[in-house]
Amino acid sequence: MEKVNLTQKFDLFSEYFSPKIVGELNNQAVKLVKFRGPFVWHHHETEDELFLVIKGEMSIEFREKTIFLQEGEFLVVPHGIEHRPNATEEVHVLVFEPLSTVNTGNKQNNFTVRCERI
């Protein structure tokens, strides 16, 4: 058991849309990711995702609406719902989802990455 300092962990990387695993519990991953600009439209067949904004602000776009998140706010995106994270400026986000979740869900493209542990 070791505590995790989110600020220190975010300082370890600079790339966008490349989640880093900083913790695990019950087959779930605690991931940190930096966003800037629009991500890819995608959905996850069986995994729900929690997005918690640590620093900055972002939106999560859905086909029928957009939800804006500021520091300290989170949103759970249910599985099967097409969505696209977006941020005008750099945003730091904690994502909580199953370990097996691929960041681009049902899409395979240049945004698809394998999460590394930091």
MOVENKA-V385051 format. One record per backbone hydrogen bond with DSSP energy under -0.5 kcal/mol. CO is the residue of the C=O (numbers start at 0). NH is the residue of the N-H. If there is no record, write none. Layout:
# MOVENKA-V385051
co->(CO & CO)
nh->(NH & NH)
This chain:
# MOVENKA-V385051
co->(3 & 4 & 5 & 6 & 8 & 9 & 18 & 19 & 20 & 22 & 24 & 26 & 27 & 28 & 28 & 29 & 29 & 30 & 31 & 32 & 33 & 34 & 36 & 41 & 42 & 43 & 48 & 48 & 49 & 49 & 50 & 50 & 51 & 51 & 52 & 54 & 55 & 57 & 58 & 58 & 59 & 60 & 64 & 66 & 68 & 69 & 72 & 74 & 74 & 75 & 76 & 77 & 79 & 82 & 83 & 84 & 85 & 86 & 90 & 90 & 91 & 91 & 92 & 92 & 93 & 94 & 94 & 95 & 96 & 97 & 101 & 103 & 106 & 108 & 112 & 112 & 115)
nh->(5 & 8 & 9 & 10 & 11 & 12 & 115 & 31 & 117 & 29 & 27 & 98 & 24 & 30 & 96 & 21 & 22 & 94 & 19 & 92 & 16 & 90 & 86 & 82 & 105 & 79 & 50 & 76 & 51 & 95 & 52 & 74 & 53 & 93 & 71 & 91 & 70 & 68 & 60 & 85 & 66 & 83 & 61 & 59 & 57 & 72 & 52 & 50 & 76 & 77 & 48 & 80 & 81 & 41 & 60 & 38 & 58 & 36 & 34 & 92 & 53 & 54 & 32 & 94 & 51 & 30 & 96 & 49 & 28 & 100 & 104 & 106 & 108 & 111 & 102 & 114 & 20)
